[in-house]
Amino acid sequence: MASRVFKDINLSFKRHPVTNDLVAIKNEDAIKKSVKNIVFTIIGEKPFMPEFGSQISGALFELDTQFNQIALQDEIKSVLSRFEPRIDNISVTVSIVPDSNEMNATVEYDIIGIPTPPQTVDILLFPARV
């Protein structure tokens, strides 16, 4: 089986010093950036794609209950399965720290078409002002 190569534009928009092209990120790094961008994007924030994004930032000040942890896990898993076609076997673990209004999520997934071990992305969500 031939392996695939995934390339995305680096959102810092840095230019390569020799070619003057935009620097690209590849494979695992590109998909990790994409996973974080999907989770952190607020629904309606992306032009021409009003359903893109997640409701994770709105859940930051909710009460800490087992139901909220399950709902956040389902939200992340659903959003990633809808908007990131390069990953499969998504597993999400959420822990909420109520005293500091923080949420920690660990997302594990397999990359489709690339023979790599399962990838892990840690997502920390906390309020800008406390």
C-alpha positions as CSV (number, residue, x, y, z in Angstrom):
1,M,0.0,0.0,0.0
2,A,1.4,3.4,-1.0
3,S,1.4,5.9,1.8
4,R,-0.2,9.3,1.3
5,V,1.3,12.7,2.1
6,F,-0.9,15.4,3.7
7,K,0.2,19.0,3.4
8,D,-1.4,22.1,4.8
9,I,-0.4,25.8,4.8
10,N,1.2,26.9,8.1
11,L,-1.2,29.5,9.6
12,S,1.8,31.6,10.7
13,F,2.2,32.4,6.9
14,K,6.0,32.3,7.2
15,R,7.9,32.3,4.0
16,H,10.7,29.9,3.0
17,P,13.9,32.0,3.0
18,V,15.2,30.6,-0.3
19,T,12.0,29.9,-2.4
20,N,9.9,32.7,-0.9
21,D,6.9,30.2,-0.9
22,L,4.7,29.8,2.1
23,V,6.0,27.1,4.5
24,A,3.9,24.0,4.5
25,I,3.4,21.5,7.4
26,K,3.1,17.9,6.6
27,N,1.4,14.7,7.7
28,E,1.1,14.3,11.5
29,D,1.8,18.0,12.2
30,A,-0.7,19.1,9.6
31,I,-3.4,16.9,11.0
32,K,-2.7,17.9,14.6
33,K,-3.1,21.6,13.7
34,S,-6.3,20.8,11.9
35,V,-7.7,18.9,14.8
36,K,-7.0,21.8,17.2
37,N,-8.4,24.4,14.7
38,I,-11.6,22.5,14.3
39,V,-12.2,22.2,18.1
40,F,-11.3,25.8,18.8
41,T,-13.3,27.3,16.0
42,I,-16.7,28.7,17.1
43,I,-19.7,27.7,15.1
44,G,-20.4,30.4,12.5
45,E,-16.9,31.9,12.7
46,K,-15.7,30.4,9.4
47,P,-17.1,32.3,6.3
48,F,-19.3,30.3,4.0
49,M,-19.4,27.3,6.3
50,P,-21.8,28.2,9.1
51,E,-21.9,24.7,10.6
52,F,-18.1,24.4,10.9
53,G,-16.6,24.4,14.4
54,S,-17.6,23.2,17.8
55,Q,-19.5,24.5,20.9
56,I,-16.6,23.7,23.3
57,S,-15.8,27.3,24.3
58,G,-19.4,27.8,25.3
59,A,-19.2,24.9,27.7
60,L,-16.3,26.4,29.7
61,F,-18.5,28.0,32.3
62,E,-21.0,25.2,32.7
63,L,-21.3,23.3,35.9
64,D,-19.0,20.3,36.3
65,T,-21.1,17.2,36.0
66,Q,-20.5,13.7,34.5
67,F,-23.2,14.6,31.9
68,N,-21.2,17.6,30.7
69,Q,-18.0,15.5,30.4
70,I,-19.9,13.0,28.3
71,A,-21.5,15.8,26.2
72,L,-18.1,17.4,25.5
73,Q,-16.6,14.1,24.5
74,D,-19.4,13.5,22.1
75,E,-19.2,17.0,20.7
76,I,-15.4,16.7,20.0
77,K,-15.8,13.2,18.5
78,S,-18.7,14.3,16.3
79,V,-17.1,17.5,15.1
80,L,-13.8,15.7,14.2
81,S,-15.6,12.9,12.4
82,R,-17.6,15.4,10.3
83,F,-14.8,17.9,9.4
84,E,-11.5,15.9,9.4
85,P,-11.7,13.1,6.9
86,R,-8.0,12.2,7.3
87,I,-8.5,10.5,10.7
88,D,-10.3,7.5,12.0
89,N,-10.8,5.6,15.3
90,I,-11.3,8.8,17.3
91,S,-11.2,8.5,21.1
92,V,-11.7,11.5,23.4
93,T,-11.2,11.8,27.2
94,V,-12.3,15.0,28.9
95,S,-11.5,16.2,32.4
96,I,-13.0,19.3,33.9
97,V,-11.2,21.4,36.6
98,P,-14.2,23.3,38.2
99,D,-12.2,25.6,40.5
100,S,-10.3,27.2,37.7
101,N,-12.9,26.8,34.9
102,E,-10.5,24.7,32.8
103,M,-11.2,21.8,30.6
104,N,-8.6,19.3,29.4
105,A,-9.3,17.0,26.5
106,T,-7.1,14.3,25.1
107,V,-7.9,13.2,21.6
108,E,-6.4,10.0,20.2
109,Y,-6.9,9.0,16.5
110,D,-5.4,7.0,13.7
111,I,-4.3,8.7,10.4
112,I,-5.9,7.2,7.3
113,G,-3.3,6.2,4.6
114,I,-0.1,6.8,6.7
115,P,1.5,3.9,8.6
116,T,2.0,5.8,11.9
117,P,1.2,4.9,15.5
118,P,-1.9,6.4,17.0
119,Q,-1.6,10.1,17.4
120,T,-2.5,12.1,20.5
121,V,-3.5,15.8,20.8
122,D,-4.0,17.5,24.1
123,I,-6.4,20.4,24.2
124,L,-6.5,22.8,27.1
125,L,-9.4,25.3,27.3
126,F,-9.4,28.0,29.9
127,P,-11.0,31.4,30.3
128,A,-9.0,34.4,29.0
129,R,-10.0,36.4,32.1
130,V,-10.6,35.0,35.5
